[in-house]
Amino acid sequence: MDTVNEAIDYDRIDHREVNRLFAADVLTALTSAQLLGDDRQCHGIYLDTATAQIPIELVRQARADGTARGLVITAVDLAAEMLVVAKQNVAAAAMSDVIRLERL
């Protein structure tokens, strides 16, 4: 993305269903591998996060089923413009304490 407006346009695309299914699969795999659950700490890195919709969905689902008490995600992207929108999304979801944004 070259501009924040392009990142905003990308963020408006409805990926909710795909993101929901992907997040459910990731959480199932982490729980099955006993990497997530109870009060266990789990720090994940999500590369190419774009506007952070997938990390937000991961935390949302993990909180809903009770497996997220120890989940922290570092979400990384190359595009500063994407991270501008990602920061707004993470703040709006009240997840700044568990989703950290980084630029490579």
C-alpha positions in Angstrom: 0.0 0.0 0.0 1.3 3.4 -0.9 -1.2 5.6 1.0 -3.3 5.4 4.1 -6.4 5.8 1.9 -5.4 2.6 0.1 -5.0 0.8 3.4 -8.5 2.1 4.5 -10.0 0.8 1.3 -8.3 -2.6 1.9 -9.7 -2.6 5.4 -13.2 -2.1 4.2 -13.2 -5.4 2.2 -15.3 -7.9 4.1 -13.0 -10.7 5.1 -14.9 -11.5 8.3 -16.0 -15.1 7.4 -12.6 -16.2 6.1 -10.9 -14.6 9.1 -13.3 -16.2 11.5 -12.6 -19.7 10.0 -8.9 -19.1 9.9 -8.7 -17.9 13.5 -10.8 -20.9 14.6 -8.4 -23.3 12.9 -5.3 -21.6 14.4 -6.8 -21.7 17.9 -7.8 -25.4 17.5 -4.2 -26.2 16.4 -2.7 -24.2 19.3 -5.0 -25.8 21.9 -4.5 -29.3 20.5 -0.7 -28.8 20.6 -1.2 -27.7 24.2 0.4 -24.3 23.4 -2.7 -22.4 24.5 -5.2 -23.0 27.3 -5.7 -22.5 31.0 -3.3 -19.8 32.1 -0.5 -20.9 29.7 1.4 -18.0 28.1 1.5 -18.0 24.3 3.2 -15.3 22.3 2.5 -15.5 18.6 4.0 -13.6 15.7 1.6 -12.8 12.8 3.5 -11.7 9.7 1.9 -9.6 6.9 -0.8 -8.4 9.3 -2.2 -5.7 7.0 -4.8 -3.9 9.1 -4.7 -6.4 12.0 -8.1 -8.0 11.3 -6.8 -11.6 11.8 -5.0 -10.9 15.1 -8.1 -9.1 16.4 -10.3 -12.1 15.4 -7.8 -14.5 17.0 -8.0 -12.7 20.3 -11.8 -12.2 20.1 -12.4 -15.9 19.6 -9.8 -16.9 22.2 -11.4 -14.6 24.8 -14.9 -15.9 23.9 -13.9 -19.6 24.6 -11.6 -18.8 27.5 -8.3 -19.9 26.0 -6.9 -16.4 25.6 -5.8 -15.5 29.1 -2.1 -15.8 28.1 -2.3 -15.0 24.4 -0.2 -12.1 23.1 0.3 -11.4 19.4 3.0 -9.3 17.8 1.6 -8.3 14.4 4.1 -7.3 11.8 3.8 -5.6 8.4 6.2 -3.9 5.9 3.7 -1.2 5.0 3.6 1.7 7.4 0.2 2.7 5.9 -1.3 -0.6 6.9 0.0 -0.2 10.4 -1.7 3.2 10.7 -5.0 1.6 10.1 -4.1 -1.5 12.2 -3.3 0.7 15.2 -6.8 2.3 14.9 -8.4 -1.2 14.6 -6.5 -2.6 17.6 -7.4 0.4 19.7 -11.1 0.3 18.7 -11.2 -3.4 19.6 -9.6 -2.6 23.0 -6.8 -5.0 22.4 -3.7 -2.8 22.6 -2.6 -4.7 25.7 -2.4 -8.0 23.8 -1.7 -7.1 20.2 1.5 -5.3 19.5 2.2 -3.8 16.1 5.7 -3.7 14.5 7.1 -2.6 11.2 9.9 -4.6 9.5 
